[in-house]
Amino acid sequence: MKHLTIVPLAVLAFTPLTGATAQEQPPLLETGQRVRVTAPLLADRPLVGSVERFGGDSLGLSAEDATVFAVPLASITRLEV
């Protein structure tokens, strides 16, 4: 009986750690990749363009009209690749 009780507790103990780690890691993006970024605090509509830079705390996005945006990662609510 003791063995059966310990196994579920061990599984429950590690479950939150793996879930939190997976959520915290941003998706990998490559320079030149086309994306659609939803950032309601910055724009009314999604921003569409190519990745110029990805890292640190922002995403560099070159829009179709050659406008370059530095989008803070914290403001992104949706990212479509």
C-alpha positions in Angstrom: 0.0 0.0 0.0 2.8 2.5 0.8 4.3 2.0 -2.6 1.0 2.9 -4.4 0.7 6.1 -2.3 4.2 7.4 -3.0 4.0 7.0 -6.8 1.0 9.3 -7.3 2.4 11.9 -4.9 5.7 11.9 -6.8 3.8 12.4 -10.1 1.8 15.2 -8.7 4.9 16.8 -7.3 6.6 17.1 -10.7 3.5 17.9 -12.8 3.4 21.6 -12.1 7.1 22.0 -12.9 6.9 20.5 -16.3 3.7 22.5 -17.2 5.2 25.8 -16.1 8.4 25.2 -18.0 6.6 24.4 -21.2 4.5 27.6 -21.0 7.4 29.9 -20.2 9.5 29.0 -23.3 8.7 31.1 -26.3 8.4 29.4 -29.7 11.5 29.4 -31.8 11.5 31.9 -34.7 13.9 32.4 -37.5 14.9 35.6 -39.2 12.8 36.1 -42.3 9.9 33.9 -41.1 6.4 35.4 -41.8 4.3 35.8 -38.8 1.1 37.4 -37.6 1.3 39.0 -34.1 -1.6 40.1 -32.0 -0.7 42.7 -29.5 -3.8 44.6 -28.5 -1.9 47.2 -26.5 0.1 48.2 -29.6 -2.3 47.8 -32.6 -6.1 47.4 -33.2 -5.4 44.6 -35.8 -2.8 41.9 -35.9 0.6 42.9 -37.3 1.8 40.9 -40.2 5.4 40.7 -41.4 8.7 39.1 -41.3 10.9 38.4 -38.2 13.9 40.8 -38.2 15.0 39.8 -34.7 13.8 37.6 -31.9 15.3 37.6 -28.5 15.7 39.3 -25.2 12.3 40.9 -24.4 11.1 41.9 -27.9 10.4 40.8 -31.4 11.6 42.8 -34.3 9.0 42.7 -37.0 9.3 44.1 -40.6 5.8 44.9 -41.9 4.7 44.6 -45.5 5.0 48.3 -46.0 8.7 48.2 -44.7 7.7 49.6 -41.3 9.8 48.0 -38.6 8.3 47.4 -35.2 9.9 46.4 -31.9 7.1 44.4 -30.2 7.6 43.7 -26.5 7.1 39.9 -25.9 5.0 40.7 -22.8 2.4 42.5 -25.0 1.9 39.6 -27.5 -1.3 37.7 -26.8 -1.1 35.5 -30.0 1.6 34.6 -32.4 0.8 32.7 -35.6 3.6 31.3 -37.7 
